[in-house]
């Protein structure tokens, strides 16, 4: 499973992304990777007893590319055999962030962290405003992406994403227009 999205917490380069990175490489820890693979294998071997039953889920820790931060996500998996009449097996994955873990993380003090206001004060104004705008857009986009559902083709070498569904949740009702929440006003 290969995803391409921007790492909102990348420290080396804000434009660094996950292009051509395997989904398994994003899972933090060998034990978590092994559990995820076992989960997928069992799901294919044992179809649900009742077709109307909820899909099975597993919680996995996803790491930033530089491994400095992890985010817990619940991954629900549904195998889709013979989708659109194809002989190949497709997989539908739904990823939902564990928001409670983010709240707990935000409440813990981080002694090595400097607030962006202090960092901005140390730079010349032109550099500070450009850097803060770029960083805020990525962090805001990340904060407002609530759920991602992907339809994967497991018979291609890179596990092609054939369909994607993104659900966003607005975090603020202020009338500002920025890159965080997708809106028509941003694109017009």
C-alpha positions in Angstrom: 0.0 0.0 0.0 1.6 3.2 -1.1 0.4 6.7 -0.1 1.4 10.1 -1.2 0.6 12.9 1.3 2.6 15.7 2.9 4.1 15.0 6.3 2.7 17.9 8.5 5.4 17.4 11.1 8.5 17.1 8.9 11.3 19.0 10.4 13.9 18.9 7.6 11.7 20.3 4.8 8.1 21.4 5.0 7.5 20.2 1.4 8.9 16.7 2.1 6.2 14.1 1.3 5.6 10.4 1.4 5.6 9.7 -2.3 6.6 6.1 -3.1 6.7 5.2 0.6 5.0 1.9 1.5 2.2 2.1 4.0 4.0 -0.6 6.1 7.0 1.8 6.4 4.7 4.3 8.0 3.7 1.9 10.8 5.9 2.5 13.8 7.5 -0.6 15.1 8.0 -4.2 13.9 5.4 -5.6 16.3 2.7 -3.2 15.0 3.6 -4.0 11.4 3.4 -7.7 12.1 0.0 -7.3 13.8 -1.3 -5.3 10.9 -0.2 -7.9 8.4 -1.8 -10.7 10.5 -5.0 -8.6 10.7 -5.2 -8.3 6.9 -4.4 -12.0 6.4 -7.1 -13.2 8.9 -9.6 -10.8 7.3 -9.1 -12.4 3.9 -9.2 -16.0 5.3 -12.3 -15.6 7.4 -15.0 -13.5 5.8 -17.6 -12.0 8.2 -20.4 -14.2 9.3 -23.0 -11.6 8.5 -22.5 -9.3 5.4 -24.1 -6.5 7.4 -21.7 -6.7 10.2 -19.2 -3.9 10.9 -15.7 -4.2 9.4 -12.9 -5.4 11.7 -10.6 -2.7 12.9 -7.1 -2.4 14.3 -5.3 0.5 16.0 -1.8 1.2 14.6 0.8 3.9 15.3 1.8 5.8 12.2 5.2 7.6 12.4 6.3 10.8 10.7 9.0 10.2 8.0 11.8 11.3 10.4 10.3 9.1 13.2 10.0 12.0 15.7 6.2 11.8 16.1 3.6 9.1 16.0 -0.2 9.3 15.5 -2.5 6.5 16.5 -5.1 5.6 13.8 -7.9 3.1 13.7 -7.7 1.1 10.4 -10.9 -0.6 9.3 -10.5 -3.2 6.5 -13.0 -4.7 4.1 -11.8 -7.1 1.4 -13.7 -6.5 -1.9 -13.3 -9.6 -4.1 -14.4 -9.3 -7.7 -15.0 -5.5 -7.5 -16.4 -4.2 -10.8 -16.2 -7.7 -12.2 -12.4 -7.9 -11.9 -10.7 -11.1 -11.0 -8.3 -9.2 -8.6 -8.8 -8.6 -4.9 -9.4 -5.0 -3.8 -9.2 -3.7 -0.3 -11.1 -0.8 1.3 -9.2 0.8 4.1 -10.6 3.5 6.3 -8.2 5.4 8.6 -9.5 7.5 11.5 -7.2 9.3 13.8 -7.4 8.6 17.5 -8.3 12.1 18.5 -8.2 11.3 22.3 -4.5 10.4 21.9 -3.8 13.8 20.3 -5.6 15.6 23.2 -3.6 13.7 25.8 -0.4 14.5 23.9 -1.2 18.2 23.7 -1.8 18.3 27.5 1.7 16.9 28.2 4.4 19.5 28.4 7.3 19.1 26.0 10.5 20.6 27.4 12.3 20.6 24.0 9.5 22.4 22.2 9.7 26.2 21.5 6.4 27.8 20.6 6.2 29.2 17.0 5.8 32.8 18.4 9.3 32.5 20.0 10.8 31.1 16.9 9.3 33.8 14.7 10.7 36.5 17.0 14.2 35.1 16.3 14.0 35.5 12.5 13.9 38.6 10.3 10.3 39.7 9.6 10.2 38.7 5.9 11.6 35.2 6.6 9.4 34.8 9.7 6.1 35.6 7.9 6.9 33.4 4.9 7.9 30.5 7.1 4.9 30.8 9.5 2.4 31.0 6.6 3.8 27.8 5.1 3.9 25.9 8.4 0.5 27.1 9.5 -1.1 25.9 6.2 0.3 22.4 6.6 -0.5 22.1 10.3 -4.0 23.4 9.8 -4.7 21.1 6.9 -3.5 18.1 9.0 -5.6 19.2 11.9 -8.8 19.4 9.8 -8.4 16.1 8.0 -10.6 13.9 10.1 -10.9 10.7 8.0 -9.4 9.1 4.9 -10.9 6.1 3.1 -9.0 4.4 0.3 -9.9 1.8 -2.3 -6.7 -0.1 -3.1 -6.0 -2.5 -6.0 -3.9 -5.3 -4.4 -3.0 -6.8 -7.7 -0.8 -3.9 -8.8 2.8 -3.7 -7.6 2.3 -0.4 -5.8 -1.2 -1.2 -4.6 -2.8 1.6 -6.7 -5.3 3.9 -5.0 -8.3 3.7 -7.3 -10.7 5.8 -5.2 -10.1 8.1 -2.2 -12.6 9.8 0.2 -11.4 12.5 2.5 -13.6 13.9 5.3 -12.6 17.2 6.9 -13.9 18.7 10.2 -13.6 22.5 10.7 -11.7 23.3 13.9 -12.6 27.0 14.0 -15.6 29.1 13.0 -13.5 32.2 12.5 -14.1 33.9 9.1 -10.5 33.6 8.0 -9.7 31.9 4.6 -6.6 29.9 4.6 -5.3 26.6 3.3 -6.6 24.6 6.3 -10.2 23.7 5.5 -11.0 23.1 1.8 -13.5 25.7 0.6 -14.6 27.2 -2.7 -13.5 30.7 -1.5 -9.9 29.4 -1.4 -10.0 28.1 -5.0 -12.0 31.0 -6.6 
